[in-house]
Amino acid sequence: MSAVIIQFNYGRQKVGDLVSDKKIGRPTNNPKTERITVRLDSESTDILNKYCKQENIAERAEAIRRGIKKLKDDLREK
């Protein structure tokens, strides 16, 4: 009698990968569920890159989130 192995492929997993119920990645108290795509001109890209370098920010998305929060602060002042 031989054993039968059943393998499932759930999206990102490859056939043969073990599937677990655990979530992938670090747990967070502030999940980023919204996705936005923007197109930037070269001037805006340069500003963003220089800001990231100056503030030692590894991800441009973090700098963009900071910019959005700055907009929120500006709204309170008006």
Sequence and secondary structure as in RCSB ss.txt:
>XXXX:A:sequence
MSAVIIQFNYGRQKVGDLVSDKKIGRPTNNPKTERITVRLDSESTDILNKYCKQENIAERAEAIRRGIKKLKDDL
REK
>XXXX:A:secstr
          TTS TT    SS SS   SS           HHHHHHHHHHHHHHT S HHHHHHHHHHHHHHHH
HH 
